[in-house]
Amino acid sequence: MQQFFVKGLAHSSYLLGGANNCAIIDPRRDIDIYSQAAENTGMKITHILEIHLYADLVSDHLNLAEKTDAIIHPPWSVLCAFKHTVIVEEDTFEINGQI
């Protein structure tokens, strides 16, 4: 797990990784930081979890998904016009066979 923090915005995002794949949680606009972190650790970004779609932060989950072919997972309560797989409380997903 790696945290990315933007002081001026008080925004945290995270890379949660397995052996070869990882998820990015609440990505910021500068998506290259996630691609570089995944590359440095030998992982592929396969999931993007959006927890705060209506917060005061502009996310770049669409470009990150396009760049990596990752699945975007927004909360169940959000109506999205983009391709996604909804998550609800207590849902699980696998990264390299690990839950």
Steps between C-alpha positions, in 0.01 A plus 500: 500500500625845410338833587512809278419825682446847352555751782329801342186298434521272805432213260617145551497226241642152525659218307396164644704225341537128471785306343443624144187718499370795698203727562509878516261655751372855437748606229589865455545682167872422469461134404860455392598468867294178525632355175856569614442349846343187348782468248765546772352210696435277199120521532220564253210726599186287466245677723410862577283559805319833517382565852445878478359576156313804631781644712678826422769319303510446125591138437655361184364148533382498137845571354665261745255225398558574131877492546505177705181310400411498872142454620347805669304422819277788616268480802162337434314826568661690213349502152786484251495542123841335459585128495529372858427223749314620809620416850296483817599467863664165572566424131835338427721475193821315431847626424722207394265249660509686833178647644 
